Each structure stands twice: as C-alpha cells, then as structure tokens.
Amino acid sequence: MDFSYTARTRDVLQQVERFMDAHIVPRIREYNDAIHAGHYPVPFMGDLRELAKSEGLWNLFLPHLKEHEPGTRLSNLEYAPIAEATGRVSWAPEVFNCNAPDTGNMELLHMFATEEQREQWLDPLLRGEFHSAFAMTEPDVASSDATNITTLIQRDGDDYVINGRKWFISNAARPDCRLFILMGKTDPNNENIHRQQSMILIPADTEGVDIVRNPTVLNHTSPEGHCEIVFRNVRVPARNLLGEEGSGFALAQARLGPGRIHHCMRSIGAAQLALELMIERSLERKTFGKHLHQHGSIAEWIAKSRIDIETARLLVLKAAWLMDNVGAKAARKEISMIKALVPTVHTTVTNRAIQVFGAMGLTPDTPLADSYTWGRALQFADGPDETHLQAIARMEIKEGQEKLGASAAYLTPPLR
Ligand SMILES: Cc1cc2nc3c(=O)[nH]c(=O)nc-3n(C[C@H](O)[C@H](O)[C@H](O)COP(=O)(O)OP(=O)(O)OC[C@H]3O[C@@H](n4cnc5c(N)ncnc54)[C@H](O)[C@@H]3O)c2cc1C
C-alpha cells in the first residue's frame, strides 16, 4: 500500500495552493463585505474564474472528459487532496468550476445526456457559462426516501408537463442559474417503485417556474440559495427527458456517488483549517497563567481532532480509490461510510475550535460559524446520516447472512 500522492497530484495541488494563497485567501474579507452589502455574484468572481481557467485549474473533478471538454482529467483519488485544499474557503470551489451542485449535474449529463443535450447544457456548464440546480427534495413528503416524491412529469403530445413543489434547491437563487434537473414521476402507478421516476431538463426561464423563497439555513442566508420552487404546468419538449422514462431513480443513485465524495473531500479541508485555527488560538491566549493548549481538555480536543481528521481522510481516500478502480456502485458502502462520518467530523472539530476561540468563535470574524453551519447542513444534503447508516447496516447484515456460521468456532459455550 502506497500512501504517497502521484506526481500529477502534487503538481496540481501546488498550483491550486499557490492560486488560493495569491488570489482567494486575500479576498476573503472583500467577499464577505460584498455579500453583506448584497452584491451577489461578487464582482471579482468572473475574473477569478477566467484566471483559474487560463491557468488550467478548471473542472478538476471529472476524470473521464472527452477530447474537446476542458479539464484536468484527474482520477478521484488524485482530486481528493485538491478538493480538500479548496474546501478551506467556502466559495473557492466555484473559482475552479468545482462547486456543488453544478459538479453533480455535470457528472449526470456526462453520463446520460444525448448529443443534443450535451451541446445545449453540458458543454456550456463545462465552460462555466452559467450555473444549474438539481431539484428532488419536496416539502410535503419525507424526501430521504426518494420513492416518496410526488411531482408529476406527464406526457402531453410532443411535450412533458411538470407540476409539483420542491425545496432546498441549491444554486436556484443565482441570477445565472439557467437549468433545473428535476426528478419527478412519469409513472406513479408502476408496481416497481424504483421505475416510477424520471429526470427532465427544465430551462430556468420556462413559464410556470416560480421561486417562492430562499429559506435561511440555521438562520444563515445563502446567496446562491436553497430555494423553494413551485413548478406549475411547466411545459418542455419531450426531448428534454434525461435518460429514458422510469430511469430517474437509477440516475439519482449514479449522481449521488461522486457528489457525496466531493462534499466529504471539501469538508476535510474545512475541518483541517478549523484545527489549525484552534491550535494557533491556543498558542496565543492565556487563562489562569497557562496558554490554552496547556489546559488538558484543550490539548485533548487538539489530539482528538487530529485523529478524527486523519481517520476521515484515509476513509475518503479509500472510497476515492475504490471509485476509480471498481466503480461508484461497488464503492457504495464506503461512500455511505464517509457521508455518515465526515460531516460529523466537520462539525465536531469546528465546534471545538469555536469553543477555543471564546465568544469570537460565534461571530463572523472567523470562518468557523459559517463552516459549522455548512457541516451541519451536510448531515442532510445528499441524504441524512441515518439513511447512510441504514444502508451500511443492510450491506453488513447481508454479508453476515451469507457467511452465517463462519465465526461459530470462536464461541466456547460449555459443552452439554
Ligand atoms: C443546505 C442543504 C442543501 C440541499 N440541497 C439540495 C438540492 O440541491 N437538491 C435537492 O433535491 N435537495 C437538497 N437538499 C435536501 C436534502 O437532500 C434533504 O433534506 C434530505 O434528503 C432529507 O430529506 P428531508 O429533509 O425531506 O427529511 P425527511 O425525509 O423528512 O427525514 C427526516 C429525518 O428522518 C430521519 N430518517 C430518515 N430516514 C431514516 C432511516 N432510514 N433511519 C432512521 N432515520 C431516518 C433522519 O433523521 C432525517 O433527518 C438540501 C438540504 C440542505 C440542508
């Protein structure tokens, strides 16, 4: 087993870190000020994206690009430490065209779009010309079970007509969000509950698409939005169907593998930054004649945070390696494991750092409060922790059933 990064990873990582140090970290204050003043998108984002693209630091997340498609073609394993580096600043992934949910949508279109759909939607997304959203969750049903969704996609002549209400649709408040990939039901009475769903491409300016609000998340307003949207008699041509009728559930599964691992990679970067901030603060501040790190409880938080981050990082790297070598389907247990583990590591480490900073940790003067909010949100986004734990348990139990009796020799009850 080789734990070292490839030469290609080291090279791109160094370039990304230099870019972050030169162009992103010095603009954190400017970004925050712009957002608080209601200037969104922030004025420099377009220029930074152009600069990153011109330096070849673009679409770092997609391994299997076609010849004409711009990007680095890194494997998932190679991309992991780079995503981690970009995860240190919440808006940095966008600079490299690597932000969710655009990445998951590009993955999905890359796998399933027709040539015409690729030209109309995927190619401009890969060039970074606009943004997109993914609309699955609904306020009226428990959406962690995607078979519950009720939005209808009904065939009418050469069109489909969509009716339903979605919420928590990330990216939808962006003025340049031009595409919704919506999951709904084309065949709600199909006996196979996993064949009732389909996905359809909806241009954001289609009549009947109504963004009704952008709810705050833990009282935090997200300028890109996690919006509630009503789709009322929204009519699109039948050629906008993604994949075939009834394939929506399978498409959602295919989309979520890469999406989940990218969230986890970035979360590790956020946790790593929180630990670094925690250590620095504990070296500077003194209470009762001691630096904070000299108090046993804080030394323990530092040590535990290092263990938490390292454990999470190794598991994410293993999941990435499996995705590259056996595919996302065969890596689904590891993907569920990291999705159930990493957001908790993100919030646990960030929470400790907030405590070490004292009351300042709760203010916008550090990135910790925002980071905590996002880590907490990730315990729901792309499926709540409990569904991942259930999936892992199911796979473990199935494996146990297949080997039933194999561990009997280890038991030594008294002979009767
Ligand atoms: C910041 C943010 C961004 C998001 N972005 C998007 C997006 O872009 N597009 C989109 O479609 N959705 C998005 N979501 C929605 C997210 O995917 C859903 O919130 C999630 O799937 C859970 O669905 P739900 O909220 O309906 O919870 P419910 O399904 O109502 O579940 C409620 C709770 O029940 C428990 N539970 C559920 N299943 C089990 C189980 N098997 N075992 C034990 N307990 C269980 C869990 O504790 C769960 O939290 C986003 C969410 C957040 C917070």
The ligand as a MOL file (V3000), in Angstrom:
LIG
                    3D

  0  0  0     0  0            999 V3000
M  V30 BEGIN CTAB
M  V30 COUNTS 53 58 0 0 0
M  V30 BEGIN ATOM
M  V30 1 C -28.1550 23.0350 2.7140 0
M  V30 2 C -28.9400 21.9730 2.0020 0
M  V30 3 C -28.8660 21.9000 0.6150 0
M  V30 4 C -29.6460 20.9620 -0.0760 0
M  V30 5 N -29.6050 20.9540 -1.4530 0
M  V30 6 C -30.4610 20.1540 -2.1230 0
M  V30 7 C -30.5500 20.2300 -3.5560 0
M  V30 8 O -29.8110 20.9900 -4.1950 0
M  V30 9 N -31.4840 19.4900 -4.1990 0
M  V30 10 C -32.3310 18.6420 -3.5150 0
M  V30 11 O -33.1380 17.9940 -4.1540 0
M  V30 12 N -32.2650 18.5330 -2.1580 0
M  V30 13 C -31.3750 19.2680 -1.4470 0
M  V30 14 N -31.3280 19.2160 -0.0720 0
M  V30 15 C -32.2950 18.3790 0.6360 0
M  V30 16 C -31.7410 17.1130 1.2610 0
M  V30 17 O -31.2890 16.2200 0.2750 0
M  V30 18 C -32.8750 16.5430 2.1310 0
M  V30 19 O -33.0820 17.4220 3.2180 0
M  V30 20 C -32.5820 15.1390 2.6400 0
M  V30 21 O -32.5810 14.2020 1.5930 0
M  V30 22 C -33.6040 14.7000 3.7000 0
M  V30 23 O -34.9030 14.8100 3.2390 0
M  V30 24 P -35.9870 15.5610 4.1660 0
M  V30 25 O -35.4520 16.8960 4.5360 0
M  V30 26 O -37.2910 15.5070 3.4590 0
M  V30 27 O -36.0340 14.7250 5.5150 0
M  V30 28 P -37.0260 13.5030 5.8280 0
M  V30 29 O -37.0010 12.5370 4.7090 0
M  V30 30 O -38.3310 14.0520 6.2660 0
M  V30 31 O -36.2750 12.8230 7.0500 0
M  V30 32 C -36.3170 13.4080 8.3770 0
M  V30 33 C -35.3990 12.6480 9.2850 0
M  V30 34 O -35.8330 11.3210 9.4170 0
M  V30 35 C -34.7360 10.5260 9.7690 0
M  V30 36 N -34.6610 9.3570 8.8790 0
M  V30 37 C -34.9190 9.2950 7.5590 0
M  V30 38 N -34.6810 8.0680 7.0820 0
M  V30 39 C -34.2540 7.3290 8.1280 0
M  V30 40 C -33.8410 5.9770 8.2960 0
M  V30 41 N -33.7980 5.1390 7.2450 0
M  V30 42 N -33.4660 5.5610 9.5310 0
M  V30 43 C -33.5110 6.4090 10.5960 0
M  V30 44 N -33.8950 7.6790 10.4930 0
M  V30 45 C -34.2560 8.1440 9.2830 0
M  V30 46 C -33.4720 11.3730 9.6290 0
M  V30 47 O -33.0420 11.8070 10.9090 0
M  V30 48 C -33.9600 12.5290 8.8050 0
M  V30 49 O -33.2050 13.6950 9.0350 0
M  V30 50 C -30.5040 20.0790 0.6430 0
M  V30 51 C -30.5280 20.1410 2.0450 0
M  V30 52 C -29.7750 21.0740 2.7310 0
M  V30 53 C -29.8550 21.1320 4.2320 0
M  V30 END ATOM
M  V30 BEGIN BOND
M  V30 1 1 1 2
M  V30 2 1 2 3
M  V30 3 2 2 52
M  V30 4 2 3 4
M  V30 5 1 4 5
M  V30 6 1 4 50
M  V30 7 2 5 6
M  V30 8 1 6 7
M  V30 9 1 6 13
M  V30 10 2 7 8
M  V30 11 1 7 9
M  V30 12 1 9 10
M  V30 13 2 10 11
M  V30 14 1 10 12
M  V30 15 2 12 13
M  V30 16 1 13 14
M  V30 17 1 14 15
M  V30 18 1 14 50
M  V30 19 1 15 16
M  V30 20 1 16 17
M  V30 21 1 16 18
M  V30 22 1 18 19
M  V30 23 1 18 20
M  V30 24 1 20 21
M  V30 25 1 20 22
M  V30 26 1 22 23
M  V30 27 1 23 24
M  V30 28 2 24 25
M  V30 29 1 24 26
M  V30 30 1 24 27
M  V30 31 1 27 28
M  V30 32 2 28 29
M  V30 33 1 28 30
M  V30 34 1 28 31
M  V30 35 1 31 32
M  V30 36 1 32 33
M  V30 37 1 33 34
M  V30 38 1 33 48
M  V30 39 1 34 35
M  V30 40 1 35 36
M  V30 41 1 35 46
M  V30 42 1 36 37
M  V30 43 1 36 45
M  V30 44 2 37 38
M  V30 45 1 38 39
M  V30 46 1 39 40
M  V30 47 2 39 45
M  V30 48 1 40 41
M  V30 49 2 40 42
M  V30 50 1 42 43
M  V30 51 2 43 44
M  V30 52 1 44 45
M  V30 53 1 46 47
M  V30 54 1 46 48
M  V30 55 1 48 49
M  V30 56 2 50 51
M  V30 57 1 51 52
M  V30 58 1 52 53
M  V30 END BOND
M  V30 END CTAB
M  END
